[in-house]
Amino acid sequence: MTNRLANFLAAGLLTIMACLAFASIANDTLTFDEVAHIGAGYSYWNNQDYRLNPEHPPLIKDFAGLPLAALNLDFPDEKYWEGSAPYPWWTQFDFGNQLLYHSGNNPGQIMLFSRIGPILILILLAAFLYFWAKKLMGTGPALFLLAIFSFCPNFMAHGRLVTTDVGASFGAVIAAYFWLEFIKNPKWKNVVLAGLFFGIAMLIKFSLILLVPFFAAITVIYSLLKEKSLRSLCRYLFLSVCAGLIGLVFVIGPVYAFHIAKYPYEKQLDDTKTVLASTSLPKAMQDINIFMAEQPALRPWAQYLLGLEMATNRTGTGNTTYFMGTVSAEGRKEYFPILFLAKTPLAFLMMALMVLAWIGYYFVKNNPFKNCFSRMKDWILNYFDFFAMLVFLAIYWFTSLAGNLNIGLRHILPTFAFTYILVVWGLVKLLKSIKNEKSRKAAKLFISALFAWLAFSSLSVFPHYLAYYNELAGGPDNGYKIAVDSNLDWGQDLKRLKIWMEGNNINSIYLDYFGGGDPAYYLEEKYIGWNSDKDYSQLPKGSYLAVSANQMMGQRAKAAPDYDQPTDKYNWLDRYEPPIAKIGYSIFVYQVK
């Protein structure tokens, strides 16, 4: 295949991806977190004040908020702005709700414009993966990688939302690429580029602070294996510190300085003290942050550190979630592995199994214990980019399993891009190892069939990418039994409930809703608020009840030993199964008999 043809096909795949992303949001409602992120992003451009949503860096919110400037939005009543603060956390949602639904603005238009930036980042990530894979493996494998990525339901689900997870994947990939360029060729130009893109990654998601130990590990390993001298190691460490300072001083500092330009000094300091007092962080960490907030020259970095500390505290304290029939407030080690197996297309898992089986066969055949250290050293140096990806996966997976924040597969999305590259590279090696021409053609045909299955599996769930579960998990229809929240129900189907009601001439419905939509805006007088604490005998005979999967499963489960709240208040719905309708896999509609 010629390079020109490959680039043309790549452009076609990127175009298809963009079209699917925009088309799939036609009847969406905003998801839960987007309300806070959009309101905060708009306020950054409008007010240059970072009081809202400091627990996330600004870059994705900036991308979402910038197009909103063209809409000439009406700003919420001043009391919602003056009353907003980093803590308690719900004030950011109050402000976002006012901006979206109660200030005379069009929430559908705001949603469309604010999602332009995240979708562009999704396309940039796909294009960069193609570029990097092309350098590593050649044109054909790079195109195959792009094809797999273009039909990944998890990237399609979250790449359309004003959230940080796909952006974090982009930040991890591009920062890793330029850091690897630096350590393989430690010229000052590469040091500067590594520092700049490291800084950009730090402005996307705080979990990417894991790039620091990752970069430290691969830099030390490369230096020791390649140069074999203490002097070389010291030089690499010096240049690494320089790169880190470039990101910290020339990227993070100026960006945060812009965002706090009109954030009153007294309020920033007061907000910092209030937020830190609500955490369980060591007092020494709190004191350092407060000291920095008191120094005018250090205020930008104080605000960055505050967000990092908030994110760290959140990861440690966890969140109450439903998972596999149980509600718990603590993290579970099996959470991410099971969701990875349940929400990754089976076809891709089979590709990965093929690679793992081939690796096992290769090692057994080639006596892995013979000169193992020498062979391992040669392999690492010859394939250092791939080795680095394995190191990243090990660090990110380890910390994810050790944390308590189990609210969605999206939190390990940064590992997916590297996993795709490694699996495609493994398939290339596998095919090259097959000497028989007929057998190699048969293997290629089988891999092509797996890709066709992957693409079909992804397209079949359109436009409900967020609810994707693979065939082994029972598909999106049964995904709610495994996990909800951002894995299936983030509030995206409220507008579709309205469309269903209009199509079935239903003029009144009780609703227990979870998400970023406003039922009063979409359903107006047709809805009556409901929750699981109410006595279901109060529901009139013949009336309709719609319940979000997140609310329903949290009250149709067992309580984990660590959880002492009721989890059975919706068990009475057992007598009404199956529901009369399921709206986009996330809202269940029952009729009271």
Long-range contacts (C-beta under 8 A, 24 or more apart in sequence): 1-139, 1-140, 1-143, 3-139, 6-134, 6-139, 6-140, 6-142, 6-143, 9-143, 10-127, 10-130, 10-142, 10-143, 10-146, 13-126, 13-143, 13-146, 13-147, 13-150, 14-123, 14-126, 14-127, 14-146, 14-150, 16-150, 17-122, 17-123, 17-126, 17-150, 17-156, 18-119, 18-123, 20-156, 20-462, 21-119, 21-122, 21-156, 21-159, 21-160, 22-119, 22-160, 23-462, 23-463, 24-156, 24-160, 24-462, 24-463, 24-465, 25-111, 25-112, 25-115, 25-160, 25-463, 26-463, 27-463, 27-495, 27-496, 27-499, 28-111, 28-160, 28-463, 28-492, 28-495, 29-111, 29-491, 29-492, 29-493, 29-494, 29-495, 29-496, 29-515, 29-516, 29-517, 29-522, 30-100, 30-107, 30-111, 30-491, 30-492, 30-515, 30-516, 30-517, 31-161, 31-163, 31-466, 31-486, 31-490, 31-491, 31-492, 31-515, 31-516, 32-486, 32-490, 32-491, 32-514, 32-515, 32-516, 33-161, 33-162, 33-163, 33-486, 33-490, 33-516, 34-111, 34-114, 34-161, 34-162, 34-163, 34-516, 35-93, 35-96, 35-97, 35-100, 35-516, 36-92, 36-93, 36-96, 37-61, 37-64, 37-96, 37-162, 37-163, 38-64, 38-65, 38-68, 38-96, 38-99, 38-100, 38-110, 38-111, 38-114, 38-162, 39-92, 39-93, 39-95, 39-96, 39-97, 39-98, 39-99, 39-100, 40-65, 40-92, 40-95, 40-96, 41-65, 41-66, 41-68, 41-114, 41-162, 42-68, 42-73, 42-99, 43-81, 43-95, 44-259, 45-69, 46-75, 47-81, 47-262, 48-258, 48-259, 48-260, 48-261, 48-262, 48-263, 49-259, 49-260, 49-262, 49-263, 50-256, 50-259, 50-260, 50-263, 50-268, 50-303, 51-84, 51-85, 51-86, 51-263, 51-267, 51-268, 51-271, 52-84, 52-86, 52-92, 52-95, 53-86, 53-92, 54-86, 54-271, 54-275, 54-303, 54-306, 54-307, 54-310, 55-86, 55-89, 55-206, 55-307, 55-310, 55-311, 55-314, 56-164, 56-205, 56-206, 56-307, 56-311, 57-164, 57-202, 57-203, 57-204, 57-205, 57-206, 57-304, 57-307, 58-203, 58-255, 58-256, 58-259, 59-167, 59-200, 59-203, 59-204, 59-255, 60-117, 60-118, 60-121, 60-162, 60-163, 60-164, 60-167, 60-204, 60-205, 61-162, 62-117, 63-117, 63-118, 63-120, 63-121, 63-167, 64-114, 64-115, 64-117, 64-118, 64-162, 65-114, 66-117, 67-113, 67-114, 67-116, 67-117, 68-110, 68-113, 68-114, 70-113, 71-105, 71-109, 71-110, 71-113, 73-99, 73-103, 73-105, 73-110, 74-103, 74-104, 74-105, 75-99, 75-103, 76-102, 76-103, 77-103, 85-271, 85-274, 86-271, 86-274, 86-275, 86-306, 86-310, 87-271, 87-274, 87-275, 87-278, 96-516, 97-518, 100-518, 101-518, 101-520, 101-521, 107-518, 107-521, 114-162, 115-160, 115-161, 115-162, 117-162, 118-159, 118-160, 118-161, 118-162, 118-163, 118-166, 118-167, 119-159, 119-160, 121-159, 121-166, 121-167, 121-170, 122-155, 122-159, 122-160, 122-166, 122-170, 124-170, 125-155, 125-159, 125-166, 125-169, 125-170, 125-173, 125-417, 126-150, 128-170, 128-173, 128-174, 128-177, 129-173, 129-417, 129-420, 129-421, 132-173, 132-177, 132-421, 133-421, 133-424, 136-385, 136-386, 136-421, 136-425, 137-424, 137-425, 137-428, 141-424, 141-425, 141-427, 141-428, 144-424, 144-427, 144-451, 145-420, 145-421, 145-424, 147-451, 147-455, 148-348, 148-420, 148-424, 148-451, 148-454, 149-417, 149-420, 151-345, 151-454, 151-455, 151-458, 151-459, 152-345, 152-416, 152-420, 152-458, 153-343, 153-345, 153-457, 153-458, 153-461, 153-465, 153-468, 154-343, 154-344, 154-409, 154-410, 154-413, 154-416, 154-465, 154-468, 155-413, 155-416, 156-458, 156-465, 157-465, 157-466, 157-468, 158-410, 158-413, 158-466, 158-486, 160-465, 163-410, 164-204, 164-205, 165-205, 165-410, 165-411, 165-413, 165-414, 166-413, 167-204, 167-205, 168-204, 168-205, 168-207, 168-208, 168-413, 168-414, 169-413, 169-414, 169-416, 169-417, 170-204, 171-200, 171-201, 171-202, 171-203, 171-204, 171-205, 171-208, 171-414, 172-201, 172-208, 172-211, 172-392, 172-414, 172-417, 172-418, 173-414, 173-417, 173-418, 174-200, 174-201, 175-200, 175-201, 175-208, 175-211, 176-211, 176-214, 176-388, 176-389, 176-392, 176-418, 179-211, 179-215, 179-218, 179-219, 179-243, 180-218, 180-384, 180-385, 180-388, 182-239, 182-243, 183-218, 183-219, 183-222, 183-223, 183-236, 184-222, 184-384, 186-235, 186-236, 186-239, 191-239, 191-242, 191-243, 191-246, 192-243, 192-246, 194-243, 195-242, 195-243, 195-244, 195-245, 195-246, 195-247, 195-250, 195-251, 196-246, 196-247, 196-250, 196-251, 197-247, 198-243, 198-244, 198-246, 198-247, 198-251, 199-246, 199-247, 199-248, 199-250, 199-251, 199-252, 200-247, 200-251, 202-247, 202-248, 202-251, 202-252, 202-304, 203-251, 203-252, 203-255, 206-307, 206-308, 206-311, 206-312, 207-311, 207-315, 207-411, 207-414, 208-414, 209-308, 210-395, 210-396, 210-399, 212-244, 213-395, 214-388, 214-391, 214-392, 214-395, 215-240, 216-240, 217-391, 217-395, 218-384, 218-387, 218-388, 218-391, 221-380, 221-391, 222-384, 225-377, 225-380, 225-381, 226-381, 248-301, 252-300, 252-301, 252-304, 253-300, 253-301, 254-300, 255-300, 256-300, 256-301, 256-303, 256-304, 257-299, 257-300, 259-300, 259-303, 260-299, 260-300, 260-303, 263-303, 265-296, 265-299, 268-293, 268-299, 268-302, 268-303, 269-293, 269-294, 272-302, 272-306, 275-306, 275-310, 276-306, 276-309, 279-309, 279-310, 279-313, 280-313, 280-316, 280-317, 281-309, 281-312, 281-313, 285-309, 314-405, 315-403, 315-404, 315-405, 316-403, 316-404, 317-404, 318-403, 318-404, 318-405, 318-406, 319-404, 319-405, 319-406, 319-407, 320-554, 320-563, 321-406, 321-407, 321-483, 321-485, 322-483, 322-484, 322-485, 322-550, 322-553, 322-554, 322-557, 323-406, 323-482, 323-483, 324-481, 324-482, 324-483, 325-481, 325-557, 325-558, 326-557, 326-558, 326-559, 326-560, 327-554, 327-557, 327-558, 327-559, 327-560, 327-563, 327-565, 327-567, 328-559, 328-560, 328-562, 328-563, 329-560, 329-562, 329-563, 330-404, 330-560, 330-562, 331-403, 331-404, 331-405, 331-406, 332-406, 333-401, 335-406, 335-483, 336-397, 336-400, 336-401, 336-406, 336-409, 336-411, 336-412, 337-401, 338-482, 339-409, 339-482, 339-483, 339-487, 340-409, 340-412, 341-472, 341-473, 342-469, 342-470, 342-472, 342-473, 342-479, 342-482, 342-483, 343-409, 343-468, 343-469, 343-470, 343-473, 343-479, 343-487, 344-470, 345-453, 345-454, 345-457, 345-458, 345-470, 346-453, 346-457, 346-470, 346-471, 346-472, 347-450, 347-451, 347-453, 347-454, 347-457, 348-420, 348-423, 348-450, 348-454, 349-470, 350-450, 351-423, 351-427, 351-447, 351-450, 352-419, 352-423, 352-426, 354-426, 354-427, 354-430, 354-447, 355-422, 355-423, 355-426, 355-427, 355-430, 358-426, 358-429, 358-430, 358-433, 359-426, 362-433, 386-421, 386-422, 386-425, 389-418, 389-421, 389-422, 390-422, 392-418, 393-418, 393-419, 393-422, 407-485, 407-486, 408-483, 408-485, 408-486, 408-487, 409-486, 409-487, 410-486, 464-584, 464-585, 466-490, 466-492, 466-586, 467-584, 467-585, 467-586, 476-585, 477-582, 477-585, 479-585, 480-549, 480-552, 480-553, 480-585, 480-586, 481-553, 484-549, 484-550, 484-553, 484-554, 485-550, 488-549, 488-585, 488-586, 489-514, 489-515, 489-548, 489-549, 489-550, 489-585, 489-586, 489-587, 490-514, 490-515, 490-516, 490-550, 490-586, 491-515, 491-516, 491-517, 491-548, 491-586, 492-584, 492-586, 493-583, 493-584, 493-585, 493-586, 493-587, 494-519, 494-522, 494-523, 494-587, 495-522, 496-583, 496-584, 496-587, 497-522, 497-523, 497-546, 497-583, 497-587, 497-589, 498-522, 498-523, 500-581, 500-583, 500-589, 501-526, 506-544, 508-543, 508-544, 509-543, 509-544, 509-545, 509-546, 509-589, 510-539, 510-543, 510-544, 510-545, 510-546, 511-545, 511-546, 511-547, 512-545, 512-546, 512-547, 512-548, 512-551, 512-552, 513-546, 513-548, 513-551, 513-587, 514-548, 514-550, 514-551, 515-548, 532-569, 532-570, 533-569, 536-572, 539-592, 540-592, 541-592, 541-593, 542-591, 542-592, 543-591, 543-592, 544-580, 544-589, 544-590, 544-591, 544-592, 545-589, 545-590, 545-591, 545-592, 546-583, 546-587, 546-588, 546-589, 546-590, 547-573, 547-587, 547-588, 547-590, 548-586, 548-587, 548-588, 549-585, 549-586, 549-587, 549-588, 550-586, 552-588
